[in-house]
Amino acid sequence: MSIIDNFEKLLAGGQDNALLRYSLGNGYLKAGDAATAVQHLQRALAHDHAYSAAWKLLGKALAEAGDAPAAMAAYRTGIEVAEHKGDKQAAKEMQVFLKRLEKAQAG
């Protein structure tokens, strides 16, 4: 049984929270299923809008799913959230990822 299976079992058993959804999103992204990762990360953020790591991973998942505009929007929101929380490292990382995407889109 994979880690994704274990997390899905917890979800099916009625547990649904930001950390579980983040973990599922991370697992699916590592498994190459960016679209499913996006769904779980969006649910993680519905549970906790201020979850900086989930914003960062959502941006990555959206980029891997081929939706650069949505990825850039996720990073922008994530940067605002992280700065508001004082999570400077996450904000810096997302700024780097955002700049890379903007550069790729420009040319």
Jmol script that loads the backbone (N, CA, C; Angstrom):
load data "model"
ATOM      1  N   MET A   1       0.855  -1.181   0.000  1.00  0.00           N
ATOM      2  CA  MET A   1       0.000   0.000   0.000  1.00  0.00           C
ATOM      3  C   MET A   1       0.900   1.243   0.000  1.00  0.00           C
ATOM      4  N   SER A   2       0.632   2.148  -0.907  1.00  0.00           N
ATOM      5  CA  SER A   2       1.447   3.353  -1.026  1.00  0.00           C
ATOM      6  C   SER A   2       1.033   4.400   0.004  1.00  0.00           C
ATOM      7  N   ILE A   3       1.853   5.410   0.149  1.00  0.00           N
ATOM      8  CA  ILE A   3       1.536   6.508   1.058  1.00  0.00           C
ATOM      9  C   ILE A   3       0.261   7.219   0.608  1.00  0.00           C
ATOM     10  N   ILE A   4       0.082   7.337  -0.704  1.00  0.00           N
ATOM     11  CA  ILE A   4      -1.150   7.946  -1.221  1.00  0.00           C
ATOM     12  C   ILE A   4      -2.351   7.114  -0.805  1.00  0.00           C
ATOM     13  N   ASP A   5      -2.234   5.801  -0.922  1.00  0.00           N
ATOM     14  CA  ASP A   5      -3.331   4.922  -0.507  1.00  0.00           C
ATOM     15  C   ASP A   5      -3.661   5.116   0.971  1.00  0.00           C
ATOM     16  N   ASN A   6      -2.624   5.236   1.791  1.00  0.00           N
ATOM     17  CA  ASN A   6      -2.833   5.434   3.226  1.00  0.00           C
ATOM     18  C   ASN A   6      -3.558   6.751   3.494  1.00  0.00           C
ATOM     19  N   PHE A   7      -3.132   7.815   2.811  1.00  0.00           N
ATOM     20  CA  PHE A   7      -3.782   9.108   2.990  1.00  0.00           C
ATOM     21  C   PHE A   7      -5.216   9.084   2.470  1.00  0.00           C
ATOM     22  N   GLU A   8      -5.434   8.435   1.329  1.00  0.00           N
ATOM     23  CA  GLU A   8      -6.788   8.336   0.777  1.00  0.00           C
ATOM     24  C   GLU A   8      -7.700   7.563   1.730  1.00  0.00           C
ATOM     25  N   LYS A   9      -7.143   6.561   2.390  1.00  0.00           N
ATOM     26  CA  LYS A   9      -7.915   5.774   3.360  1.00  0.00           C
ATOM     27  C   LYS A   9      -8.344   6.659   4.539  1.00  0.00           C
ATOM     28  N   LEU A  10      -7.427   7.509   5.009  1.00  0.00           N
ATOM     29  CA  LEU A  10      -7.767   8.439   6.086  1.00  0.00           C
ATOM     30  C   LEU A  10      -8.871   9.395   5.646  1.00  0.00           C
ATOM     31  N   LEU A  11      -8.751   9.899   4.419  1.00  0.00           N
ATOM     32  CA  LEU A  11      -9.756  10.809   3.893  1.00  0.00           C
ATOM     33  C   LEU A  11     -11.113  10.113   3.782  1.00  0.00           C
ATOM     34  N   ALA A  12     -11.113   8.902   3.263  1.00  0.00           N
ATOM     35  CA  ALA A  12     -12.357   8.138   3.136  1.00  0.00           C
ATOM     36  C   ALA A  12     -12.959   7.813   4.501  1.00  0.00           C
ATOM     37  N   GLY A  13     -12.103   7.743   5.515  1.00  0.00           N
ATOM     38  CA  GLY A  13     -12.562   7.457   6.866  1.00  0.00           C
ATOM     39  C   GLY A  13     -13.118   8.666   7.599  1.00  0.00           C
ATOM     40  N   GLY A  14     -13.168   9.798   6.918  1.00  0.00           N
ATOM     41  CA  GLY A  14     -13.776  10.968   7.520  1.00  0.00           C
ATOM     42  C   GLY A  14     -12.804  12.047   7.962  1.00  0.00           C
ATOM     43  N   GLN A  15     -11.512  11.748   7.913  1.00  0.00           N
ATOM     44  CA  GLN A  15     -10.546  12.790   8.267  1.00  0.00           C
ATOM     45  C   GLN A  15     -10.333  13.692   7.066  1.00  0.00           C
ATOM     46  N   ASP A  16     -10.486  14.966   7.268  1.00  0.00           N
ATOM     47  CA  ASP A  16     -10.285  15.917   6.186  1.00  0.00           C
ATOM     48  C   ASP A  16      -9.790  17.209   6.797  1.00  0.00           C
ATOM     49  N   ASN A  17      -8.522  17.493   6.609  1.00  0.00           N
ATOM     50  CA  ASN A  17      -7.939  18.711   7.157  1.00  0.00           C
ATOM     51  C   ASN A  17      -6.837  19.208   6.230  1.00  0.00           C
ATOM     52  N   ALA A  18      -6.310  20.372   6.527  1.00  0.00           N
ATOM     53  CA  ALA A  18      -5.321  21.000   5.654  1.00  0.00           C
ATOM     54  C   ALA A  18      -4.073  20.140   5.495  1.00  0.00           C
ATOM     55  N   LEU A  19      -3.582  19.578   6.581  1.00  0.00           N
ATOM     56  CA  LEU A  19      -2.355  18.780   6.493  1.00  0.00           C
ATOM     57  C   LEU A  19      -2.549  17.518   5.665  1.00  0.00           C
ATOM     58  N   LEU A  20      -3.670  16.846   5.846  1.00  0.00           N
ATOM     59  CA  LEU A  20      -3.937  15.641   5.060  1.00  0.00           C
ATOM     60  C   LEU A  20      -4.051  15.992   3.578  1.00  0.00           C
ATOM     61  N   ARG A  21      -4.773  17.043   3.261  1.00  0.00           N
ATOM     62  CA  ARG A  21      -4.918  17.438   1.858  1.00  0.00           C
ATOM     63  C   ARG A  21      -3.581  17.882   1.271  1.00  0.00           C
ATOM     64  N   TYR A  22      -2.770  18.587   2.058  1.00  0.00           N
ATOM     65  CA  TYR A  22      -1.431  18.980   1.599  1.00  0.00           C
ATOM     66  C   TYR A  22      -0.600  17.728   1.314  1.00  0.00           C
ATOM     67  N   SER A  23      -0.654  16.776   2.211  1.00  0.00           N
ATOM     68  CA  SER A  23       0.110  15.536   2.046  1.00  0.00           C
ATOM     69  C   SER A  23      -0.337  14.765   0.810  1.00  0.00           C
ATOM     70  N   LEU A  24      -1.636  14.719   0.584  1.00  0.00           N
ATOM     71  CA  LEU A  24      -2.152  14.080  -0.635  1.00  0.00           C
ATOM     72  C   LEU A  24      -1.676  14.833  -1.880  1.00  0.00           C
ATOM     73  N   GLY A  25      -1.761  16.147  -1.843  1.00  0.00           N
ATOM     74  CA  GLY A  25      -1.297  16.941  -2.975  1.00  0.00           C
ATOM     75  C   GLY A  25       0.176  16.690  -3.264  1.00  0.00           C
ATOM     76  N   ASN A  26       0.966  16.665  -2.228  1.00  0.00           N
ATOM     77  CA  ASN A  26       2.399  16.410  -2.384  1.00  0.00           C
ATOM     78  C   ASN A  26       2.645  15.014  -2.949  1.00  0.00           C
ATOM     79  N   GLY A  27       1.915  14.041  -2.446  1.00  0.00           N
ATOM     80  CA  GLY A  27       2.064  12.669  -2.928  1.00  0.00           C
ATOM     81  C   GLY A  27       1.705  12.527  -4.395  1.00  0.00           C
ATOM     82  N   TYR A  28       0.575  13.109  -4.778  1.00  0.00           N
ATOM     83  CA  TYR A  28       0.161  13.024  -6.179  1.00  0.00           C
ATOM     84  C   TYR A  28       1.123  13.786  -7.092  1.00  0.00           C
ATOM     85  N   LEU A  29       1.635  14.906  -6.622  1.00  0.00           N
ATOM     86  CA  LEU A  29       2.585  15.650  -7.446  1.00  0.00           C
ATOM     87  C   LEU A  29       3.857  14.840  -7.663  1.00  0.00           C
ATOM     88  N   LYS A  30       4.341  14.220  -6.614  1.00  0.00           N
ATOM     89  CA  LYS A  30       5.534  13.363  -6.738  1.00  0.00           C
ATOM     90  C   LYS A  30       5.277  12.176  -7.650  1.00  0.00           C
ATOM     91  N   ALA A  31       4.028  11.705  -7.686  1.00  0.00           N
ATOM     92  CA  ALA A  31       3.664  10.562  -8.526  1.00  0.00           C
ATOM     93  C   ALA A  31       3.399  10.987  -9.977  1.00  0.00           C
ATOM     94  N   GLY A  32       3.489  12.284 -10.247  1.00  0.00           N
ATOM     95  CA  GLY A  32       3.301  12.765 -11.611  1.00  0.00           C
ATOM     96  C   GLY A  32       1.876  13.115 -11.985  1.00  0.00           C
ATOM     97  N   ASP A  33       0.991  13.186 -11.003  1.00  0.00           N
ATOM     98  CA  ASP A  33      -0.414  13.522 -11.264  1.00  0.00           C
ATOM     99  C   ASP A  33      -0.693  14.934 -10.750  1.00  0.00           C
ATOM    100  N   ALA A  34      -0.254  15.914 -11.527  1.00  0.00           N
ATOM    101  CA  ALA A  34      -0.376  17.306 -11.105  1.00  0.00           C
ATOM    102  C   ALA A  34      -1.828  17.746 -10.978  1.00  0.00           C
ATOM    103  N   ALA A  35      -2.700  17.269 -11.855  1.00  0.00           N
ATOM    104  CA  ALA A  35      -4.104  17.691 -11.821  1.00  0.00           C
ATOM    105  C   ALA A  35      -4.776  17.279 -10.512  1.00  0.00           C
ATOM    106  N   THR A  36      -4.537  16.059 -10.064  1.00  0.00           N
ATOM    107  CA  THR A  36      -5.114  15.607  -8.792  1.00  0.00           C
ATOM    108  C   THR A  36      -4.454  16.337  -7.628  1.00  0.00           C
ATOM    109  N   ALA A  37      -3.167  16.604  -7.755  1.00  0.00           N
ATOM    110  CA  ALA A  37      -2.460  17.370  -6.719  1.00  0.00           C
ATOM    111  C   ALA A  37      -3.101  18.737  -6.548  1.00  0.00           C
ATOM    112  N   VAL A  38      -3.407  19.389  -7.650  1.00  0.00           N
ATOM    113  CA  VAL A  38      -4.036  20.715  -7.605  1.00  0.00           C
ATOM    114  C   VAL A  38      -5.344  20.655  -6.820  1.00  0.00           C
ATOM    115  N   GLN A  39      -6.154  19.645  -7.083  1.00  0.00           N
ATOM    116  CA  GLN A  39      -7.443  19.526  -6.389  1.00  0.00           C
ATOM    117  C   GLN A  39      -7.254  19.424  -4.879  1.00  0.00           C
ATOM    118  N   HIS A  40      -6.312  18.590  -4.450  1.00  0.00           N
ATOM    119  CA  HIS A  40      -6.092  18.406  -3.015  1.00  0.00           C
ATOM    120  C   HIS A  40      -5.487  19.657  -2.380  1.00  0.00           C
ATOM    121  N   LEU A  41      -4.600  20.323  -3.096  1.00  0.00           N
ATOM    122  CA  LEU A  41      -3.991  21.531  -2.548  1.00  0.00           C
ATOM    123  C   LEU A  41      -5.011  22.663  -2.440  1.00  0.00           C
ATOM    124  N   GLN A  42      -5.908  22.739  -3.385  1.00  0.00           N
ATOM    125  CA  GLN A  42      -6.979  23.734  -3.284  1.00  0.00           C
ATOM    126  C   GLN A  42      -7.864  23.456  -2.072  1.00  0.00           C
ATOM    127  N   ARG A  43      -8.117  22.184  -1.801  1.00  0.00           N
ATOM    128  CA  ARG A  43      -8.912  21.820  -0.617  1.00  0.00           C
ATOM    129  C   ARG A  43      -8.134  22.122   0.667  1.00  0.00           C
ATOM    130  N   ALA A  44      -6.821  21.903   0.643  1.00  0.00           N
ATOM    131  CA  ALA A  44      -6.000  22.248   1.811  1.00  0.00           C
ATOM    132  C   ALA A  44      -6.138  23.732   2.118  1.00  0.00           C
ATOM    133  N   LEU A  45      -6.117  24.551   1.077  1.00  0.00           N
ATOM    134  CA  LEU A  45      -6.224  25.995   1.262  1.00  0.00           C
ATOM    135  C   LEU A  45      -7.634  26.421   1.643  1.00  0.00           C
ATOM    136  N   ALA A  46      -8.631  25.635   1.285  1.00  0.00           N
ATOM    137  CA  ALA A  46      -9.989  25.911   1.747  1.00  0.00           C
ATOM    138  C   ALA A  46     -10.078  25.705   3.259  1.00  0.00           C
ATOM    139  N   HIS A  47      -9.306  24.751   3.761  1.00  0.00           N
ATOM    140  CA  HIS A  47      -9.259  24.507   5.207  1.00  0.00           C
ATOM    141  C   HIS A  47      -8.447  25.587   5.922  1.00  0.00           C
ATOM    142  N   ASP A  48      -7.339  26.003   5.306  1.00  0.00           N
ATOM    143  CA  ASP A  48      -6.426  26.974   5.933  1.00  0.00           C
ATOM    144  C   ASP A  48      -5.829  27.867   4.853  1.00  0.00           C
ATOM    145  N   HIS A  49      -6.456  29.009   4.648  1.00  0.00           N
ATOM    146  CA  HIS A  49      -6.029  29.942   3.594  1.00  0.00           C
ATOM    147  C   HIS A  49      -4.614  30.479   3.832  1.00  0.00           C
ATOM    148  N   ALA A  50      -4.139  30.427   5.064  1.00  0.00           N
ATOM    149  CA  ALA A  50      -2.835  30.980   5.419  1.00  0.00           C
ATOM    150  C   ALA A  50      -1.723  29.929   5.428  1.00  0.00           C
ATOM    151  N   TYR A  51      -1.928  28.811   4.756  1.00  0.00           N
ATOM    152  CA  TYR A  51      -0.965  27.709   4.731  1.00  0.00           C
ATOM    153  C   TYR A  51       0.061  27.990   3.623  1.00  0.00           C
ATOM    154  N   SER A  52       1.151  28.663   3.985  1.00  0.00           N
ATOM    155  CA  SER A  52       2.157  29.105   3.016  1.00  0.00           C
ATOM    156  C   SER A  52       2.695  27.961   2.157  1.00  0.00           C
ATOM    157  N   ALA A  53       3.016  26.855   2.789  1.00  0.00           N
ATOM    158  CA  ALA A  53       3.583  25.724   2.050  1.00  0.00           C
ATOM    159  C   ALA A  53       2.602  25.187   1.012  1.00  0.00           C
ATOM    160  N   ALA A  54       1.319  25.236   1.328  1.00  0.00           N
ATOM    161  CA  ALA A  54       0.316  24.766   0.370  1.00  0.00           C
ATOM    162  C   ALA A  54       0.231  25.710  -0.825  1.00  0.00           C
ATOM    163  N   TRP A  55       0.358  27.002  -0.593  1.00  0.00           N
ATOM    164  CA  TRP A  55       0.368  27.948  -1.715  1.00  0.00           C
ATOM    165  C   TRP A  55       1.564  27.681  -2.623  1.00  0.00           C
ATOM    166  N   LYS A  56       2.714  27.444  -2.017  1.00  0.00           N
ATOM    167  CA  LYS A  56       3.925  27.190  -2.797  1.00  0.00           C
ATOM    168  C   LYS A  56       3.774  25.922  -3.626  1.00  0.00           C
ATOM    169  N   LEU A  57       3.263  24.864  -3.010  1.00  0.00           N
ATOM    170  CA  LEU A  57       3.099  23.607  -3.730  1.00  0.00           C
ATOM    171  C   LEU A  57       1.990  23.702  -4.775  1.00  0.00           C
ATOM    172  N   LEU A  58       0.945  24.474  -4.488  1.00  0.00           N
ATOM    173  CA  LEU A  58      -0.114  24.678  -5.476  1.00  0.00           C
ATOM    174  C   LEU A  58       0.450  25.364  -6.720  1.00  0.00           C
ATOM    175  N   GLY A  59       1.273  26.378  -6.524  1.00  0.00           N
ATOM    176  CA  GLY A  59       1.903  27.039  -7.663  1.00  0.00           C
ATOM    177  C   GLY A  59       2.712  26.058  -8.496  1.00  0.00           C
ATOM    178  N   LYS A  60       3.462  25.221  -7.832  1.00  0.00           N
ATOM    179  CA  LYS A  60       4.273  24.215  -8.542  1.00  0.00           C
ATOM    180  C   LYS A  60       3.378  23.233  -9.299  1.00  0.00           C
ATOM    181  N   ALA A  61       2.333  22.759  -8.647  1.00  0.00           N
ATOM    182  CA  ALA A  61       1.427  21.794  -9.279  1.00  0.00           C
ATOM    183  C   ALA A  61       0.734  22.404 -10.495  1.00  0.00           C
ATOM    184  N   LEU A  62       0.284  23.638 -10.361  1.00  0.00           N
ATOM    185  CA  LEU A  62      -0.360  24.305 -11.488  1.00  0.00           C
ATOM    186  C   LEU A  62       0.612  24.493 -12.649  1.00  0.00           C
ATOM    187  N   ALA A  63       1.838  24.853 -12.331  1.00  0.00           N
ATOM    188  CA  ALA A  63       2.851  25.005 -13.385  1.00  0.00           C
ATOM    189  C   ALA A  63       3.097  23.674 -14.083  1.00  0.00           C
ATOM    190  N   GLU A  64       3.209  22.600 -13.310  1.00  0.00           N
ATOM    191  CA  GLU A  64       3.438  21.280 -13.895  1.00  0.00           C
ATOM    192  C   GLU A  64       2.226  20.803 -14.688  1.00  0.00           C
ATOM    193  N   ALA A  65       1.043  21.284 -14.307  1.00  0.00           N
ATOM    194  CA  ALA A  65      -0.177  20.925 -15.041  1.00  0.00           C
ATOM    195  C   ALA A  65      -0.331  21.769 -16.311  1.00  0.00           C
ATOM    196  N   GLY A  66       0.578  22.713 -16.514  1.00  0.00           N
ATOM    197  CA  GLY A  66       0.552  23.527 -17.726  1.00  0.00           C
ATOM    198  C   GLY A  66      -0.274  24.792 -17.634  1.00  0.00           C
ATOM    199  N   ASP A  67      -0.648  25.191 -16.429  1.00  0.00           N
ATOM    200  CA  ASP A  67      -1.459  26.397 -16.248  1.00  0.00           C
ATOM    201  C   ASP A  67      -0.604  27.493 -15.604  1.00  0.00           C
ATOM    202  N   ALA A  68       0.289  28.069 -16.401  1.00  0.00           N
ATOM    203  CA  ALA A  68       1.211  29.088 -15.889  1.00  0.00           C
ATOM    204  C   ALA A  68       0.486  30.311 -15.309  1.00  0.00           C
ATOM    205  N   PRO A  69      -0.578  30.830 -15.951  1.00  0.00           N
ATOM    206  CA  PRO A  69      -1.261  31.989 -15.349  1.00  0.00           C
ATOM    207  C   PRO A  69      -1.820  31.691 -13.946  1.00  0.00           C
ATOM    208  N   ALA A  70      -2.422  30.534 -13.784  1.00  0.00           N
ATOM    209  CA  ALA A  70      -2.952  30.170 -12.457  1.00  0.00           C
ATOM    210  C   ALA A  70      -1.819  29.942 -11.464  1.00  0.00           C
ATOM    211  N   ALA A  71      -0.713  29.381 -11.937  1.00  0.00           N
ATOM    212  CA  ALA A  71       0.448  29.172 -11.064  1.00  0.00           C
ATOM    213  C   ALA A  71       0.990  30.508 -10.580  1.00  0.00           C
ATOM    214  N   MET A  72       1.096  31.473 -11.487  1.00  0.00           N
ATOM    215  CA  MET A  72       1.586  32.794 -11.098  1.00  0.00           C
ATOM    216  C   MET A  72       0.635  33.456 -10.100  1.00  0.00           C
ATOM    217  N   ALA A  73      -0.660  33.291 -10.309  1.00  0.00           N
ATOM    218  CA  ALA A  73      -1.647  33.849  -9.373  1.00  0.00           C
ATOM    219  C   ALA A  73      -1.513  33.191  -7.999  1.00  0.00           C
ATOM    220  N   ALA A  74      -1.302  31.878  -7.982  1.00  0.00           N
ATOM    221  CA  ALA A  74      -1.126  31.166  -6.711  1.00  0.00           C
ATOM    222  C   ALA A  74       0.119  31.662  -5.992  1.00  0.00           C
ATOM    223  N   TYR A  75       1.218  31.826  -6.733  1.00  0.00           N
ATOM    224  CA  TYR A  75       2.440  32.330  -6.115  1.00  0.00           C
ATOM    225  C   TYR A  75       2.241  33.747  -5.574  1.00  0.00           C
ATOM    226  N   ARG A  76       1.546  34.603  -6.318  1.00  0.00           N
ATOM    227  CA  ARG A  76       1.324  35.977  -5.850  1.00  0.00           C
ATOM    228  C   ARG A  76       0.522  35.989  -4.547  1.00  0.00           C
ATOM    229  N   THR A  77      -0.531  35.186  -4.511  1.00  0.00           N
ATOM    230  CA  THR A  77      -1.327  35.100  -3.283  1.00  0.00           C
ATOM    231  C   THR A  77      -0.498  34.496  -2.164  1.00  0.00           C
ATOM    232  N   GLY A  78       0.247  33.449  -2.482  1.00  0.00           N
ATOM    233  CA  GLY A  78       1.095  32.804  -1.486  1.00  0.00           C
ATOM    234  C   GLY A  78       2.134  33.747  -0.904  1.00  0.00           C
ATOM    235  N   ILE A  79       2.703  34.597  -1.744  1.00  0.00           N
ATOM    236  CA  ILE A  79       3.687  35.574  -1.264  1.00  0.00           C
ATOM    237  C   ILE A  79       3.028  36.538  -0.279  1.00  0.00           C
ATOM    238  N   GLU A  80       1.845  37.029  -0.628  1.00  0.00           N
ATOM    239  CA  GLU A  80       1.112  37.933   0.271  1.00  0.00           C
ATOM    240  C   GLU A  80       0.819  37.261   1.609  1.00  0.00           C
ATOM    241  N   VAL A  81       0.345  36.022   1.538  1.00  0.00           N
ATOM    242  CA  VAL A  81       0.006  35.276   2.760  1.00  0.00           C
ATOM    243  C   VAL A  81       1.259  35.055   3.606  1.00  0.00           C
ATOM    244  N   ALA A  82       2.331  34.622   2.966  1.00  0.00           N
ATOM    245  CA  ALA A  82       3.564  34.338   3.693  1.00  0.00           C
ATOM    246  C   ALA A  82       4.141  35.605   4.333  1.00  0.00           C
ATOM    247  N   GLU A  83       4.114  36.704   3.591  1.00  0.00           N
ATOM    248  CA  GLU A  83       4.629  37.956   4.153  1.00  0.00           C
ATOM    249  C   GLU A  83       3.779  38.417   5.323  1.00  0.00           C
ATOM    250  N   HIS A  84       2.482  38.253   5.212  1.00  0.00           N
ATOM    251  CA  HIS A  84       1.577  38.636   6.297  1.00  0.00           C
ATOM    252  C   HIS A  84       1.847  37.811   7.557  1.00  0.00           C
ATOM    253  N   LYS A  85       2.173  36.534   7.360  1.00  0.00           N
ATOM    254  CA  LYS A  85       2.463  35.638   8.489  1.00  0.00           C
ATOM    255  C   LYS A  85       3.881  35.806   9.023  1.00  0.00           C
ATOM    256  N   GLY A  86       4.742  36.496   8.257  1.00  0.00           N
ATOM    257  CA  GLY A  86       6.145  36.601   8.651  1.00  0.00           C
ATOM    258  C   GLY A  86       6.967  35.414   8.201  1.00  0.00           C
ATOM    259  N   ASP A  87       6.448  34.641   7.267  1.00  0.00           N
ATOM    260  CA  ASP A  87       7.133  33.454   6.741  1.00  0.00           C
ATOM    261  C   ASP A  87       8.019  33.901   5.578  1.00  0.00           C
ATOM    262  N   LYS A  88       9.137  34.532   5.930  1.00  0.00           N
ATOM    263  CA  LYS A  88       9.993  35.165   4.933  1.00  0.00           C
ATOM    264  C   LYS A  88      10.610  34.183   3.945  1.00  0.00           C
ATOM    265  N   GLN A  89      11.009  33.017   4.421  1.00  0.00           N
ATOM    266  CA  GLN A  89      11.642  32.042   3.531  1.00  0.00           C
ATOM    267  C   GLN A  89      10.673  31.558   2.451  1.00  0.00           C
ATOM    268  N   ALA A  90       9.464  31.237   2.835  1.00  0.00           N
ATOM    269  CA  ALA A  90       8.469  30.790   1.854  1.00  0.00           C
ATOM    270  C   ALA A  90       8.181  31.906   0.850  1.00  0.00           C
ATOM    271  N   ALA A  91       8.092  33.135   1.321  1.00  0.00           N
ATOM    272  CA  ALA A  91       7.834  34.264   0.422  1.00  0.00           C
ATOM    273  C   ALA A  91       8.970  34.417  -0.581  1.00  0.00           C
ATOM    274  N   LYS A  92      10.199  34.306  -0.120  1.00  0.00           N
ATOM    275  CA  LYS A  92      11.359  34.423  -1.015  1.00  0.00           C
ATOM    276  C   LYS A  92      11.360  33.319  -2.061  1.00  0.00           C
ATOM    277  N   GLU A  93      11.080  32.106  -1.628  1.00  0.00           N
ATOM    278  CA  GLU A  93      11.063  30.980  -2.570  1.00  0.00           C
ATOM    279  C   GLU A  93       9.996  31.181  -3.641  1.00  0.00           C
ATOM    280  N   MET A  94       8.811  31.599  -3.215  1.00  0.00           N
ATOM    281  CA  MET A  94       7.740  31.809  -4.186  1.00  0.00           C
ATOM    282  C   MET A  94       8.055  32.974  -5.122  1.00  0.00           C
ATOM    283  N   GLN A  95       8.751  33.991  -4.644  1.00  0.00           N
ATOM    284  CA  GLN A  95       9.163  35.093  -5.512  1.00  0.00           C
ATOM    285  C   GLN A  95      10.095  34.597  -6.611  1.00  0.00           C
ATOM    286  N   VAL A  96      11.006  33.701  -6.261  1.00  0.00           N
ATOM    287  CA  VAL A  96      11.923  33.122  -7.251  1.00  0.00           C
ATOM    288  C   VAL A  96      11.136  32.326  -8.288  1.00  0.00           C
ATOM    289  N   PHE A  97      10.226  31.483  -7.836  1.00  0.00           N
ATOM    290  CA  PHE A  97       9.428  30.662  -8.763  1.00  0.00           C
ATOM    291  C   PHE A  97       8.557  31.542  -9.656  1.00  0.00           C
ATOM    292  N   LEU A  98       7.981  32.598  -9.070  1.00  0.00           N
ATOM    293  CA  LEU A  98       7.155  33.515  -9.837  1.00  0.00           C
ATOM    294  C   LEU A  98       7.974  34.206 -10.922  1.00  0.00           C
ATOM    295  N   LYS A  99       9.156  34.673 -10.574  1.00  0.00           N
ATOM    296  CA  LYS A  99      10.010  35.351 -11.560  1.00  0.00           C
ATOM    297  C   LYS A  99      10.390  34.414 -12.702  1.00  0.00           C
ATOM    298  N   ARG A 100      10.650  33.154 -12.374  1.00  0.00           N
ATOM    299  CA  ARG A 100      10.980  32.175 -13.423  1.00  0.00           C
ATOM    300  C   ARG A 100       9.816  31.984 -14.390  1.00  0.00           C
ATOM    301  N   LEU A 101       8.617  31.870 -13.834  1.00  0.00           N
ATOM    302  CA  LEU A 101       7.439  31.709 -14.686  1.00  0.00           C
ATOM    303  C   LEU A 101       7.181  32.954 -15.530  1.00  0.00           C
ATOM    304  N   GLU A 102       7.313  34.124 -14.906  1.00  0.00           N
ATOM    305  CA  GLU A 102       7.104  35.360 -15.653  1.00  0.00           C
ATOM    306  C   GLU A 102       8.113  35.478 -16.795  1.00  0.00           C
ATOM    307  N   LYS A 103       9.340  35.106 -16.523  1.00  0.00           N
ATOM    308  CA  LYS A 103      10.387  35.161 -17.548  1.00  0.00           C
ATOM    309  C   LYS A 103      10.076  34.181 -18.679  1.00  0.00           C
ATOM    310  N   ALA A 104       9.632  32.990 -18.332  1.00  0.00           N
ATOM    311  CA  ALA A 104       9.293  31.978 -19.347  1.00  0.00           C
ATOM    312  C   ALA A 104       8.102  32.433 -20.190  1.00  0.00           C
ATOM    313  N   GLN A 105       7.139  33.097 -19.563  1.00  0.00           N
ATOM    314  CA  GLN A 105       5.962  33.573 -20.293  1.00  0.00           C
ATOM    315  C   GLN A 105       6.312  34.741 -21.213  1.00  0.00           C
ATOM    316  N   ALA A 106       7.302  35.533 -20.801  1.00  0.00           N
ATOM    317  CA  ALA A 106       7.676  36.713 -21.586  1.00  0.00           C
ATOM    318  C   ALA A 106       8.492  36.355 -22.827  1.00  0.00           C
ATOM    319  N   GLY A 107       9.109  35.193 -22.752  1.00  0.00           N
ATOM    320  CA  GLY A 107       9.824  34.986 -23.949  1.00  0.00           C
ATOM    321  C   GLY A 107      10.663  33.883 -24.226  1.00  0.00           C
TER     322      GLY A 107
END
end "model"
wireframe off; spacefill off
backbone 0.3
color backbone group
